[in-house]
Structure formats: C-alpha cells, structure tokens
Amino acid sequence: MPMMKFTFSLAAILILSACSLPTPQTSQPFDNAQDRPPQPSQETESEGEAPAEEQVMEPESLTGSLLPERLLSSGLLELGNRDAAHSMLLITEHHCNYCRDFLTEYMPMLEKQFLEAGTLRLAIAILPLKKYTGSKEMSSALYCAGKQNAGLGMHRLLFERTGSDRASLLSYAKELKLDEKIFGDCLGSEKTTTVIEEQQSWLRSLGVNLVPTYFIDGKQYTGLPYAADLEGQIREAMEK
C-alpha cells in the first residue's frame, strides 16, 4: 500500500472491502505511533452490541469543563446534550495507539467546539481486540465506572495505564473515588458480560472490525483522521 494520504472516500472503500472478507484478523502493520504513515490509520478487529437508554451526571472532561454523561442500556457511554441535533459514535480500544491519539488530540476540540455548545452528542463504544490481553476486561471497567458516573474518567485512565488485571482495575476505581465493592461486583457480573458481548455483536452487525472507526450522523469513517478533516466532516453534517 503506498504511504500516502488517502481521501476518506477512497479509504472507506478500501477498508470496507477488507471488512467483507470471510475472516479479517490482521491489524495494521503500524502498531507503534512512531511508525504511523501519513494516512488514516486503524487497528483490527473483534466483537460488538445493541441500541440504547440511560442515567446522568457531569464528570470533569479533558478540558476541565463539565459534560453531561450518560451510561446507556446498551453499554455505550454518551457525552454531551442528549437533545443535540447531531450525533457521533466513536468505536475505540484502550491498547490502540491511534485510539489514544484520538482521545488526546481530538477530544479537546470536540468538547470545546461541539459538545459544550450542545450541537453534538458523542457516544463511545469499545471493540475489544483479540490480540490484546485484557481488552475485554477494560471494556467491562469502562461500563462499570459508567454505572457510577465516572465513565469518561475511567476511559482516560485506561489509556494512560497498562494494567488490565482485576487488582489494577480496582486501583483505578479507587483513584476515581468509586465505590470499590460495587465496582468489583460489577466487573464479575453476568449482566456486565452480557452487555459487553451484545455491544460487540451490534458493532459487528455494523460492519466494524477496525479501530478507530466513527460515525457522524450515520456516515461511517475509519482510521485516525487529520484534525481539520474531522472538524470538516462534522461541520459538513451540520450543514445538511
């Protein structure tokens, strides 16, 4: 594949073709951020979920502002004004370097320009990757923290830390001042397992097997975009 910047329309065609193969298993060869080529990048594949409903709170965001946070019945973490006219669904994974870049480089822009303004709501879904030990456990940790209105805080910690064993996840809960007993019980519950597995099935039904992938008002994009491209995609959707 040439090391060049693809337009999203061409990248989407190529990636969706790959998703249609019988058993897509390989990830992008550029797993390390230092090796990232100057084109939209992503990592591969695993399992997904169903629709949504809710619960509310206002956690501290990346920019230090307060954002409404809701844990939907589908396990999605939703941020921003629930009545926003436009929506974005972000599918990510906590070991993925490109996904970490999306959080650190683009979330502040999304928050300041769109979420705080109430024009966009953002839902976060996790697609566990089989090649990463603890990927599913981290998904459960995000869900269980969301039940205590600390989903965004846990989302950030899971990108910053490497531990995914039970002791590590409980230490993150303690750091976020969560009820550790409730959090621990949630991690091992059948309901949590069911929610995570249904979410994975739902994502697979959408044809998602690469991260990061995101949908803006239902239009799918795959890979880590340039900041200007992401902002342009959102503004284009808002003009329709």
BAGUSE-491790 format. One record per residue: residue number from 1; y, x, z of N, C-alpha, C in turn. Coordinates in nm, 3 decimals. Atoms other than C-alpha are relative to their C-alpha. Example, Ala and Ser with C-alpha at 12.3 -4.5 7.8 and 13.67 -1.06 7.14 Angstrom:
! BAGUSE-491790
   num      n.yy      n.xx      n.zz     ca.yy     ca.xx     ca.zz      c.yy      c.xx      c.zz
     1    -0.119     0.089     0.000    -0.450     1.230     0.780     0.120     0.090     0.000
     2    -0.119    -0.082    -0.006    -0.106     1.367     0.714     0.109    -0.077     0.073
//
This chain:
! BAGUSE-491790
   num      n.yy      n.xx      n.zz     ca.yy     ca.xx     ca.zz      c.yy      c.xx      c.zz
     1    -0.120     0.085     0.000     0.000     0.000     0.000     0.124     0.088     0.000
     2    -0.118    -0.084     0.006     0.339     0.152    -0.093     0.077    -0.013     0.129
     3    -0.078     0.000    -0.124     0.552     0.247     0.206     0.142    -0.043    -0.033
     4    -0.130     0.049     0.043     0.848     0.030     0.116     0.025    -0.133     0.065
     5    -0.041     0.126    -0.061     1.038    -0.271     0.247    -0.031    -0.114    -0.094
     6     0.031     0.117     0.082     0.889    -0.592     0.112     0.095    -0.112     0.037
     7    -0.068     0.124    -0.035     1.079    -0.914     0.092    -0.099    -0.086     0.073
     8     0.091     0.080    -0.078     0.939    -1.175     0.328    -0.086    -0.090    -0.087
     9     0.081     0.088     0.084     0.827    -1.398     0.043    -0.122     0.073    -0.053
    10     0.112    -0.076     0.050     0.612    -1.123    -0.105    -0.094     0.038     0.113
    11     0.085    -0.038    -0.114     0.488    -1.004     0.237    -0.083    -0.117     0.045
    12     0.075     0.118    -0.044     0.390    -1.358     0.329    -0.117    -0.027    -0.092
    13     0.108     0.025     0.097     0.187    -1.396     0.008    -0.114     0.097     0.022
    14     0.104    -0.100    -0.017     0.003    -1.070     0.065    -0.078    -0.021     0.129
    15     0.066     0.014    -0.130    -0.068    -1.136     0.433    -0.083    -0.126     0.005
    16     0.077     0.124    -0.001    -0.175    -1.496     0.384    -0.127     0.015    -0.083
    17     0.121    -0.026     0.077    -0.418    -1.375     0.116    -0.103     0.069     0.088
    18     0.092    -0.072    -0.087    -0.567    -1.135     0.369    -0.059    -0.094     0.103
    19     0.050     0.093    -0.101    -0.597    -1.417     0.624    -0.107    -0.090    -0.057
    20     0.098     0.090     0.059    -0.803    -1.615     0.377    -0.136     0.065    -0.019
    21     0.128    -0.067     0.012    -1.078    -1.350     0.369    -0.095    -0.051     0.107
    22     0.097     0.058    -0.092    -1.402    -1.456     0.544     0.011     0.049     0.143
    23    -0.006    -0.050    -0.137    -1.380    -1.223     0.845     0.103     0.111     0.010
    24    -0.101    -0.104    -0.011    -1.046    -1.042     0.878    -0.009     0.065     0.136
    25     0.017    -0.065    -0.129    -1.098    -0.780     1.150     0.089     0.122     0.019
    26    -0.071    -0.126    -0.017    -0.894    -0.469     1.080     0.146    -0.023     0.032
    27    -0.141     0.007    -0.031    -0.550    -0.407     1.219     0.077     0.091    -0.095
    28    -0.081    -0.091     0.078    -0.258    -0.237     1.050    -0.028     0.143     0.045
    29     0.028    -0.138    -0.038    -0.312     0.141     1.040     0.112     0.061     0.083
    30    -0.115    -0.055    -0.071     0.030     0.192     1.202     0.011    -0.065     0.137
    31     0.003     0.062    -0.131    -0.052     0.103     1.562     0.105     0.059     0.092
    32    -0.099    -0.067    -0.082     0.191     0.354     1.709     0.139    -0.025    -0.058
    33    -0.135     0.032     0.048     0.561     0.265     1.690     0.060     0.116    -0.079
    34    -0.056    -0.115     0.072     0.640     0.620     1.574    -0.049     0.005    -0.144
    35     0.057    -0.003     0.135     0.419     0.565     1.269     0.042    -0.120    -0.084
    36    -0.028     0.124     0.070     0.575     0.233     1.169     0.071     0.024    -0.132
    37    -0.065    -0.015     0.130     0.661     0.218     0.798     0.121    -0.091    -0.008
    38    -0.121     0.083     0.011     0.994     0.069     0.684    -0.029    -0.132    -0.070
    39     0.036     0.130     0.056     0.837    -0.273     0.613    -0.045    -0.088     0.115
    40     0.048     0.085    -0.108     0.742    -0.580     0.819    -0.140     0.042     0.042
    41     0.126    -0.053    -0.050     0.455    -0.471     1.043    -0.064    -0.098     0.095
    42     0.071     0.093    -0.084     0.189    -0.653     1.236    -0.135     0.058     0.042
    43     0.135    -0.037    -0.041    -0.142    -0.619     1.418    -0.089    -0.122    -0.013
    44     0.095     0.109     0.023    -0.458    -0.827     1.374    -0.063    -0.050     0.128
    45     0.067     0.123     0.015    -0.648    -1.095     1.495    -0.073    -0.047     0.123
    46     0.086     0.051    -0.107    -0.841    -1.314     1.744    -0.016    -0.151     0.003
    47     0.032     0.141    -0.022    -0.833    -1.678     1.867     0.121    -0.085     0.044
    48    -0.120     0.084    -0.021    -0.582    -1.981     1.939     0.008    -0.141     0.063
    49    -0.030     0.121    -0.084    -0.465    -2.366     2.077     0.049    -0.137    -0.055
    50    -0.043     0.137     0.033    -0.326    -2.734     2.069     0.147    -0.030     0.025
    51    -0.140     0.039    -0.018     0.008    -2.929     2.089     0.069     0.033     0.134
    52    -0.078    -0.037    -0.118     0.241    -2.957     2.397     0.068    -0.108     0.085
    53    -0.081     0.078    -0.095     0.422    -3.111     2.707     0.062     0.085     0.111
    54    -0.091    -0.088    -0.074     0.594    -2.981     3.027     0.023     0.012     0.152
    55    -0.039    -0.041    -0.135     0.762    -2.853     3.352     0.125     0.088    -0.016
    56    -0.128    -0.066     0.030     1.110    -2.698     3.404     0.050     0.097     0.107
    57    -0.068    -0.093    -0.092     1.306    -2.408     3.564     0.091     0.092    -0.077
    58    -0.096    -0.085     0.069     1.566    -2.145     3.490    -0.015     0.145     0.045
    59     0.023    -0.139    -0.040     1.442    -1.784     3.509     0.107     0.092    -0.054
    60    -0.095    -0.098     0.053     1.653    -1.475     3.460    -0.055     0.054    -0.131
    61     0.045    -0.043     0.132     1.636    -1.377     3.094     0.027     0.149    -0.020
    62    -0.021    -0.142     0.031     1.654    -1.037     2.925     0.146     0.039     0.011
    63    -0.142    -0.032     0.000     2.032    -1.058     2.907     0.064    -0.029     0.136
    64    -0.054     0.030    -0.132     2.071    -1.161     3.272     0.051    -0.142     0.012
    65    -0.044     0.140    -0.005     2.155    -1.521     3.183    -0.117    -0.086     0.045
    66     0.106     0.092    -0.039     1.960    -1.827     3.291    -0.036    -0.088    -0.118
    67     0.048     0.085     0.109     1.747    -2.010     3.038    -0.095    -0.104     0.056
    68     0.103     0.097    -0.037     1.557    -2.335     3.083    -0.136     0.049    -0.046
    69     0.136    -0.042     0.033     1.185    -2.252     3.091    -0.095    -0.114     0.030
    70     0.098     0.105    -0.020     0.901    -2.498     3.047    -0.138     0.051    -0.040
    71     0.137    -0.028     0.037     0.527    -2.447     3.054    -0.057    -0.129    -0.057
    72     0.052     0.119     0.065     0.385    -2.694     2.803    -0.148    -0.017     0.030
    73     0.139     0.029    -0.033     0.049    -2.860     2.850    -0.096     0.080    -0.087
    74     0.081    -0.081     0.090    -0.082    -2.656     2.557    -0.006     0.146     0.044
    75    -0.005    -0.138    -0.044    -0.006    -2.335     2.748     0.113     0.079    -0.062
    76    -0.116    -0.068     0.059     0.297    -2.249     2.535     0.111     0.012     0.104
    77    -0.118    -0.019    -0.084     0.595    -2.105     2.720     0.121    -0.031    -0.086
    78    -0.114     0.041     0.080     0.908    -2.279     2.590     0.130     0.035     0.072
    79    -0.128    -0.042    -0.054     1.259    -2.142     2.643     0.114    -0.069    -0.075
    80    -0.118     0.058     0.064     1.598    -2.300     2.576     0.006    -0.150     0.015
    81    -0.027     0.143    -0.005     1.728    -2.650     2.528    -0.114    -0.078    -0.064
    82     0.114     0.075     0.055     1.434    -2.888     2.487     0.041    -0.095    -0.111
    83    -0.050     0.091     0.103     1.653    -3.110     2.268     0.065     0.073    -0.118
    84    -0.059    -0.077     0.111     1.760    -2.828     2.034    -0.051    -0.052    -0.134
    85     0.034     0.054     0.131     1.763    -2.935     1.670    -0.097     0.090    -0.077
    86     0.084    -0.095     0.073     1.574    -2.624     1.560    -0.096     0.070     0.096
    87     0.102    -0.060    -0.085     1.259    -2.456     1.687    -0.057     0.126    -0.063
    88     0.066    -0.123     0.043     1.090    -2.118     1.669    -0.125     0.017     0.085
    89     0.126    -0.030    -0.068     0.727    -2.045     1.758    -0.032     0.146    -0.026
    90     0.031    -0.142     0.011     0.651    -1.678     1.827    -0.141     0.025     0.050
    91     0.136    -0.036    -0.040     0.289    -1.558     1.832    -0.002     0.152     0.019
    92    -0.013    -0.140    -0.037     0.258    -1.223     2.007    -0.121     0.045     0.081
    93     0.109    -0.054    -0.082     0.027    -0.997     2.215     0.055     0.120     0.076
    94    -0.069    -0.093    -0.088     0.108    -0.765     2.505    -0.032     0.147    -0.020
    95     0.028    -0.140     0.030    -0.054    -0.444     2.375     0.066     0.045    -0.130
    96    -0.050    -0.027     0.134     0.105    -0.466     2.031     0.140     0.062     0.004
    97    -0.129    -0.070    -0.001     0.387    -0.215     1.976     0.108    -0.078    -0.074
    98    -0.098     0.076     0.075     0.557    -0.431     1.714     0.047    -0.122     0.079
    99    -0.035     0.116    -0.083     0.546    -0.727     1.952     0.095     0.042     0.112
   100    -0.090    -0.052    -0.103     0.707    -0.515     2.223     0.139     0.023    -0.060
   101    -0.128    -0.020     0.067     0.978    -0.418     1.976     0.072    -0.133    -0.020
   102    -0.060     0.131     0.020     1.035    -0.786     1.900     0.068    -0.047     0.129
   103    -0.055     0.041    -0.128     1.088    -0.855     2.271     0.125     0.079     0.036
   104    -0.111    -0.082    -0.048     1.316    -0.562     2.346     0.119     0.004    -0.096
   105    -0.108    -0.015     0.097     1.515    -0.550     2.022     0.062    -0.133    -0.041
   106    -0.048     0.125     0.060     1.543    -0.915     1.917     0.023    -0.114     0.099
   107    -0.019     0.108    -0.095     1.515    -1.134     2.225     0.144    -0.010     0.051
   108    -0.139     0.013    -0.043     1.866    -1.045     2.349     0.088    -0.070    -0.103
   109    -0.076     0.065     0.107     2.008    -1.150     2.011    -0.033    -0.149    -0.006
   110     0.040     0.141     0.004     1.806    -1.473     2.010     0.060    -0.077     0.117
   111    -0.055     0.067    -0.117     1.919    -1.555     2.362     0.150    -0.025    -0.014
   112    -0.146     0.011     0.002     2.288    -1.486     2.314     0.052    -0.088    -0.112
   113    -0.054     0.072     0.115     2.332    -1.635     1.968    -0.055    -0.140    -0.019
   114     0.062     0.128     0.031     2.092    -1.927     1.967    -0.051    -0.078     0.122
   115     0.058     0.072    -0.113     1.912    -2.009     2.293     0.107    -0.047     0.099
   116    -0.106     0.037    -0.092     2.219    -2.004     2.519     0.091    -0.106    -0.061
   117    -0.085     0.098     0.068     2.409    -2.205     2.260    -0.068    -0.136    -0.009
   118     0.073     0.126     0.003     2.139    -2.472     2.275    -0.037    -0.048    -0.138
   119     0.029     0.040     0.138     2.083    -2.471     1.899    -0.145     0.028    -0.041
   120     0.138    -0.039     0.033     1.730    -2.325     1.907    -0.083     0.000     0.127
   121     0.094    -0.016    -0.111     1.430    -2.357     2.136    -0.113     0.091    -0.049
   122     0.101    -0.101     0.034     1.170    -2.081     2.142    -0.127    -0.025     0.080
   123     0.130     0.012    -0.066     0.801    -2.129     2.220    -0.079     0.129    -0.023
   124     0.077    -0.125     0.008     0.583    -1.824     2.294    -0.148    -0.030     0.018
   125     0.146     0.012    -0.008     0.208    -1.819     2.226    -0.060     0.139    -0.008
   126     0.066    -0.130     0.000    -0.030    -1.530     2.286    -0.129    -0.008    -0.081
   127     0.123    -0.009     0.079    -0.301    -1.434     2.037    -0.077     0.124     0.046
   128     0.075    -0.117    -0.047    -0.550    -1.209     2.221    -0.069     0.073    -0.116
   129     0.063    -0.082     0.102    -0.683    -0.921     2.011    -0.126     0.065     0.057
   130     0.129    -0.048    -0.050    -1.048    -0.820     2.048     0.001     0.151     0.025
   131     0.001    -0.146    -0.013    -0.967    -0.450     2.012     0.065     0.047     0.129
   132    -0.068    -0.037    -0.123    -0.765    -0.456     2.336    -0.071    -0.056     0.123
   133     0.059     0.045    -0.125    -0.939    -0.471     2.673     0.107    -0.067     0.085
   134    -0.094     0.069    -0.087    -0.769    -0.724     2.898     0.098    -0.089    -0.071
   135    -0.095     0.082     0.076    -0.589    -0.910     2.620    -0.003    -0.146     0.047
   136     0.012     0.138    -0.046    -0.725    -1.250     2.732     0.050    -0.015     0.143
   137    -0.044     0.005    -0.139    -0.658    -1.170     3.097     0.152    -0.004     0.009
   138    -0.146     0.003     0.002    -0.294    -1.102     3.017     0.052    -0.136    -0.045
   139    -0.038     0.135     0.043    -0.273    -1.434     2.835    -0.007    -0.097     0.117
   140     0.017     0.085    -0.118    -0.403    -1.604     3.149     0.111     0.026     0.102
   141    -0.106    -0.034    -0.096    -0.149    -1.417     3.362     0.133    -0.064    -0.039
   142    -0.124     0.063     0.045     0.138    -1.544     3.148    -0.003    -0.150     0.029
   143     0.014     0.144    -0.025     0.008    -1.901     3.172     0.015    -0.030     0.150
   144    -0.003     0.026    -0.144    -0.042    -1.880     3.550     0.138     0.028     0.060
   145    -0.138    -0.024    -0.046     0.304    -1.729     3.604     0.091    -0.113    -0.046
   146    -0.079     0.112     0.050     0.448    -2.005     3.388    -0.013    -0.123     0.087
   147     0.022     0.114    -0.090     0.298    -2.259     3.627     0.087     0.011     0.125
   148    -0.092    -0.020    -0.112     0.525    -2.106     3.893     0.141     0.032    -0.051
   149    -0.133    -0.015     0.059     0.826    -2.099     3.659     0.047     0.145    -0.011
   150    -0.034    -0.142     0.015     0.812    -1.723     3.607    -0.065     0.056    -0.125
   151     0.067    -0.043     0.122     0.666    -1.706     3.259     0.070     0.113    -0.072
   152    -0.074    -0.104     0.073     0.942    -1.501     3.098    -0.003     0.132     0.077
   153     0.008    -0.122    -0.081     0.944    -1.254     3.389    -0.135     0.068    -0.015
   154     0.134    -0.058     0.016     0.568    -1.205     3.361    -0.018     0.053    -0.142
   155     0.008    -0.044     0.139     0.594    -1.179     2.981     0.058     0.140    -0.015
   156    -0.064    -0.132     0.006     0.830    -0.883     3.022    -0.085     0.105     0.071
   157     0.080    -0.097    -0.076     0.615    -0.715     3.289    -0.127     0.040    -0.074
   158     0.125    -0.030     0.070     0.301    -0.741     3.078     0.021     0.096    -0.116
   159    -0.031    -0.099     0.104     0.472    -0.545     2.802     0.032     0.136     0.062
   160    -0.043    -0.125    -0.063     0.604    -0.285     3.047    -0.115     0.075     0.066
   161     0.109    -0.061    -0.076     0.278    -0.222     3.239    -0.127     0.006    -0.084
   162     0.123    -0.015     0.078    -0.065    -0.117     3.120    -0.121    -0.069     0.065
   163     0.115     0.057    -0.069    -0.298    -0.267     3.384    -0.024    -0.146    -0.033
   164     0.034     0.139     0.029    -0.482    -0.586     3.296    -0.115    -0.050     0.090
   165     0.104     0.043    -0.094    -0.744    -0.595     3.574     0.063    -0.095     0.102
   166    -0.047     0.102    -0.094    -0.718    -0.860     3.845     0.098     0.058     0.102
   167    -0.088    -0.060    -0.100    -0.562    -0.624     4.102     0.140     0.026    -0.058
   168    -0.129    -0.027     0.064    -0.288    -0.522     3.856     0.078    -0.129    -0.022
   169    -0.068     0.127     0.026    -0.212    -0.881     3.758     0.053    -0.062     0.129
   170    -0.047     0.051    -0.129    -0.189    -0.981     4.125     0.121     0.079     0.050
   171    -0.117    -0.080    -0.041     0.052    -0.692     4.185     0.125    -0.042    -0.076
   172    -0.114     0.049     0.077     0.274    -0.824     3.905     0.051    -0.132     0.060
   173    -0.038     0.128    -0.062     0.268    -1.167     4.068     0.079     0.025     0.128
   174    -0.072    -0.034    -0.123     0.374    -1.009     4.397     0.140     0.051    -0.031
   175    -0.130    -0.054     0.041     0.655    -0.821     4.221     0.097    -0.112    -0.040
   176    -0.082     0.113     0.042     0.780    -1.152     4.079     0.018    -0.103     0.112
   177    -0.012     0.087    -0.117     0.755    -1.308     4.428    -0.066    -0.137    -0.022
   178     0.076     0.122     0.020     0.499    -1.565     4.319    -0.093    -0.024     0.119
   179     0.103     0.029    -0.099     0.250    -1.737     4.547    -0.128     0.064    -0.052
   180     0.113    -0.078     0.053    -0.034    -1.486     4.506    -0.131    -0.077     0.007
   181     0.122     0.079    -0.013    -0.304    -1.725     4.628    -0.011    -0.099    -0.117
   182    -0.001     0.097     0.109    -0.206    -1.994     4.376    -0.020     0.072    -0.134
   183     0.011    -0.077     0.124    -0.170    -1.732     4.103    -0.143     0.050    -0.020
   184     0.136    -0.051     0.010    -0.511    -1.577     4.179    -0.101    -0.108    -0.031
   185     0.090     0.112     0.028    -0.685    -1.913     4.184     0.013    -0.046    -0.145
   186    -0.026     0.041     0.138    -0.523    -1.999     3.852    -0.066     0.095    -0.098
   187     0.058    -0.099     0.092    -0.641    -1.675     3.689    -0.147    -0.026    -0.027
   188     0.144     0.017     0.017    -1.005    -1.759     3.750    -0.045    -0.142    -0.023
   189     0.038     0.141     0.011    -0.994    -2.134     3.695    -0.054    -0.036    -0.138
   190     0.054     0.049     0.127    -1.189    -2.319     3.426     0.110    -0.062    -0.085
   191    -0.109     0.062     0.076    -0.873    -2.508     3.331     0.079     0.105    -0.077
   192    -0.075    -0.107     0.067    -0.691    -2.184     3.253    -0.077     0.052    -0.120
   193     0.084    -0.047     0.111    -0.982    -2.062     3.040     0.002    -0.098    -0.116
   194     0.000     0.104     0.104    -0.989    -2.393     2.853     0.131    -0.002    -0.076
   195    -0.132     0.003     0.064    -0.614    -2.391     2.787     0.016     0.119    -0.095
   196    -0.014    -0.121     0.083    -0.622    -2.032     2.656    -0.088    -0.010    -0.125
   197     0.090     0.010     0.115    -0.924    -2.100     2.433     0.047    -0.105    -0.100
   198    -0.051     0.103     0.090    -0.772    -2.419     2.293     0.123     0.049    -0.075
   199    -0.118    -0.056     0.067    -0.449    -2.236     2.220    -0.041     0.095    -0.111
   200     0.049    -0.092     0.102    -0.641    -1.968     2.031    -0.055    -0.076    -0.121
   201     0.055     0.081     0.109    -0.824    -2.232     1.826     0.112    -0.063    -0.083
   202    -0.115     0.059     0.069    -0.495    -2.401     1.742     0.069     0.103    -0.089
   203    -0.065    -0.105     0.079    -0.341    -2.073     1.625    -0.085     0.036    -0.122
   204     0.088    -0.026     0.114    -0.645    -2.005     1.406     0.013    -0.110    -0.104
   205    -0.012     0.111     0.094    -0.604    -2.351     1.254     0.129     0.008    -0.080
   206    -0.126    -0.022     0.072    -0.251    -2.249     1.154    -0.010     0.117    -0.098
   207     0.019    -0.114     0.089    -0.394    -1.950     0.967     0.060     0.128     0.056
   208    -0.060    -0.119    -0.063    -0.254    -1.698     1.219    -0.110     0.094     0.045
   209     0.091    -0.102    -0.052    -0.453    -1.378     1.268     0.069     0.136     0.010
   210    -0.079    -0.123    -0.011    -0.173    -1.119     1.275     0.113    -0.021     0.099
   211    -0.115     0.007    -0.090     0.090    -1.043     1.537     0.094     0.118    -0.028
   212    -0.061     0.129    -0.027     0.377    -1.077     1.548     0.003    -0.089    -0.124
   213    -0.023     0.103     0.101     0.387    -1.399     1.348     0.095    -0.101     0.063
   214    -0.089     0.101    -0.056     0.661    -1.658     1.389     0.029    -0.107    -0.104
   215    -0.034     0.115     0.082     0.754    -1.999     1.255     0.141    -0.045     0.037
   216    -0.134     0.055    -0.023     1.113    -2.119     1.216     0.005    -0.135    -0.068
   217     0.005     0.138     0.052     1.125    -2.497     1.174    -0.120    -0.019    -0.091
   218     0.124     0.020     0.073     0.768    -2.479     1.049    -0.027     0.100    -0.111
   219     0.020    -0.099     0.106     0.818    -2.197     0.796    -0.053     0.130     0.061
   220     0.070    -0.114    -0.059     0.585    -1.904     0.860     0.050     0.134    -0.054
   221    -0.033    -0.139     0.033     0.683    -1.535     0.866    -0.096     0.089     0.078
   222     0.093    -0.090    -0.067     0.453    -1.245     0.952     0.056     0.142     0.002
   223    -0.044    -0.137    -0.013     0.541    -0.899     1.080     0.132     0.011     0.075
   224    -0.125    -0.028    -0.070     0.835    -0.737     1.257     0.112     0.010    -0.104
   225    -0.107    -0.003     0.100     1.149    -0.817     1.054     0.111     0.096     0.042
   226    -0.124    -0.064    -0.041     1.479    -0.635     1.048     0.085    -0.105     0.071
   227    -0.079     0.093    -0.080     1.729    -0.791     1.290     0.085    -0.091    -0.089
   228    -0.085     0.079     0.089     1.960    -0.903     1.009    -0.081    -0.105    -0.074
   229     0.087     0.096     0.070     1.669    -1.069     0.828    -0.036    -0.116     0.091
   230     0.037     0.105    -0.094     1.561    -1.259     1.139     0.116    -0.095     0.024
   231    -0.118     0.085    -0.021     1.912    -1.383     1.207     0.027    -0.085    -0.125
   232    -0.022     0.074     0.124     1.946    -1.481     0.841    -0.099    -0.112    -0.019
   233     0.102     0.105     0.013     1.619    -1.675     0.847     0.033    -0.120     0.089
   234    -0.035     0.108    -0.092     1.735    -1.874     1.149     0.120    -0.078    -0.052
   235    -0.122     0.066     0.047     2.078    -1.945     1.005    -0.027    -0.081    -0.128
   236     0.037     0.074     0.122     1.925    -2.049     0.673    -0.066    -0.132     0.038
   237     0.065     0.123    -0.045     1.706    -2.302     0.857     0.102    -0.099     0.056
   238    -0.100     0.087    -0.062     2.008    -2.435     1.041     0.094    -0.064    -0.101
   239    -0.086     0.056     0.105     2.196    -2.496     0.718    -0.066    -0.113    -0.077
   240     0.072     0.102     0.077     1.927    -2.729     0.583     0.019    -0.138     0.061
//
